[in-house]
Every structure is written in structure tokens, then in C-alpha cells.
Amino acid sequence: MSQFFMKDPNAVLDYQVNWAAWLGTDTISASSWTVPTGLTKDSDTKTTTITTIWLSGGTANTEYHVANKITTAGGRTEERTFVVRVENL
């Protein structure tokens, strides 16, 4: 099941995916994000086990599905998706 987050249209917030349990002893070598139209990716970062994206914008009363795909040093790939629900908070 996807994670679910609430966000105000005027907020600029960071969202993280912690891959540590899935990775085991492997590490993240690359990370890419898919952000739907309506949300804005302000920036993103990664460590060897955690990916972070900063998002702004969005239309009130709208749900957005944001996906993070990683490639590991060991050559594995995986993707996780979370939902950002934009509401006037």
C-alpha cells in the first residue's frame, strides 16, 4: 500500500523514501522521480539508503501519485509510489 500525505497548495515540503530495509547491504547509486503535472519538483537528493524530494504547488482537492525509482550499486532496480493529497489546510 502506498504512503499518503496531505499538503497545502502554498506549502513547499520534503518527502522521503527510506530504502534501508529493502536494500540490505546494497546501496543506492541512482534515483529518479516521476512527478505529475500540477506539482512542482523543487529539488531532490539521495544518500546511500534514503531519497528525498521537495515538492511545491498542486491544486486543492486533487491527489497526485509521485514515484521514485532507484538503481542500486548491485544492479537492482525498484520503484515506490506515494500519494500527495492537496487540500487548503
Order of alpha helices (4+ residues) and beta strands (2+ residues): beta-beta-alpha-beta-beta-beta-beta-beta
